Amino acid sequence: MIDFSDAPLYGRIEGLKLVLNKLEKVRPTNVFIIETGTTRGDLGGGPEGDGWATPLFGWYCKKNGGTTWTIDIEEEAISQCREITKEYADQITYFVGDSSEIIQKANVHVDLLYLDSANDPLIALNELKAAEKNITDKTIIYIDDTSMKTKRVGGICKGVLVFNYLFQKGWDVTFDNGHQIIMEKSTSDHRNFFATLFANFKTNRIYKRVLRKGAI
Ligand SMILES: C[S@@+](CC[C@H](N)C(=O)[O-])C[C@H]1O[C@@H](n2cnc3c(N)ncnc32)[C@H](O)[C@@H]1O
């Protein structure tokens, strides 16, 4: 278990702790993390609202070895992130640009993909597809503002299309706290016919709701 006692300030505590503990088991050192949507200062909602994952990823990479790519379309967001994460700057590569375009520049496999940019399920799906050539069976996919539970706690479900795309390819939701999900490749490639049908049904229902509510 990772000792987080000297970690920087961050939110999404349950999910971020779990995902990094999973990551350490899968690849103890020299990790490659990609995060879409960066940690901002006064442009954003702080550790509670935004999550502040970038400093935590930087801290983790400094401790365990590795690199985090953080991508944001807003130049000011990246500039604020540089300030917040300056202690870990050697471990972080900062990109200003569209997430799907930048992700394609990666040429090694990604150990942790954190999708946390626009509140738009199609953008999240494009990010996932852009990363696909670098995703292995051991890659951990972590998505913010998403839950596949029948009764969602609140907010929008930006990862709903990614969920279904991965589920159909044999990935399972291994964590869902009503706000974020983690998906990992199942040990079995076999997909139960009814489970597939149910995933399609649930995805359509949630995606329609997201479109109807005008959240995107
Ligand atoms: C919720 S914030 C990210 C929070 C951050 N991951 C954290 O843990 O603190 C979402 C960010 O995504 C950025 N964004 C939106 N669409 C984007 C896109 N297509 N490509 C890259 N960044 C995008 C926004 O500018 C915004 O700064």
The ligand as a MOL file (V3000), in Angstrom:
LIG
                    3D

  0  0  0     0  0            999 V3000
M  V30 BEGIN CTAB
M  V30 COUNTS 27 29 0 0 0
M  V30 BEGIN ATOM
M  V30 1 C -12.1940 19.3370 -14.8060 0
M  V30 2 S -10.8160 20.1180 -15.5490 0 CHG=1
M  V30 3 C -9.5430 18.9450 -15.2990 0
M  V30 4 C -9.2240 18.7150 -13.8560 0
M  V30 5 C -7.9410 17.9490 -13.5920 0
M  V30 6 N -7.9070 16.6730 -14.2700 0
M  V30 7 C -7.7100 17.7590 -12.1260 0
M  V30 8 O -7.6700 16.5930 -11.6640 0
M  V30 9 O -7.5500 18.7610 -11.4110 0 CHG=-1
M  V30 10 C -11.2000 19.9610 -17.2620 0
M  V30 11 C -10.2050 20.6320 -18.2000 0
M  V30 12 O -10.3510 20.0390 -19.4830 0
M  V30 13 C -9.9990 20.9920 -20.4500 0
M  V30 14 N -10.4870 20.5650 -21.7800 0
M  V30 15 C -11.7660 20.6000 -22.2560 0
M  V30 16 N -11.8100 20.0970 -23.5030 0
M  V30 17 C -10.5640 19.7080 -23.8230 0
M  V30 18 C -9.9790 19.1050 -24.9600 0
M  V30 19 N -10.7030 18.7750 -26.0400 0
M  V30 20 N -8.6540 18.8400 -24.9510 0
M  V30 21 C -7.9090 19.1640 -23.8640 0
M  V30 22 N -8.4120 19.7390 -22.7580 0
M  V30 23 C -9.7200 20.0060 -22.7220 0
M  V30 24 C -10.5770 22.2930 -19.9170 0
M  V30 25 O -9.9280 23.4070 -20.4680 0
M  V30 26 C -10.3840 22.1330 -18.4020 0
M  V30 27 O -9.2460 22.8340 -17.9690 0
M  V30 END ATOM
M  V30 BEGIN BOND
M  V30 1 1 1 2
M  V30 2 1 2 3
M  V30 3 1 2 10
M  V30 4 1 3 4
M  V30 5 1 4 5
M  V30 6 1 5 6
M  V30 7 1 5 7
M  V30 8 2 7 8
M  V30 9 1 7 9
M  V30 10 1 10 11
M  V30 11 1 11 12
M  V30 12 1 11 26
M  V30 13 1 12 13
M  V30 14 1 13 14
M  V30 15 1 13 24
M  V30 16 1 14 15
M  V30 17 1 14 23
M  V30 18 2 15 16
M  V30 19 1 16 17
M  V30 20 1 17 18
M  V30 21 2 17 23
M  V30 22 1 18 19
M  V30 23 2 18 20
M  V30 24 1 20 21
M  V30 25 2 21 22
M  V30 26 1 22 23
M  V30 27 1 24 25
M  V30 28 1 24 26
M  V30 29 1 26 27
M  V30 END BOND
M  V30 END CTAB
M  END
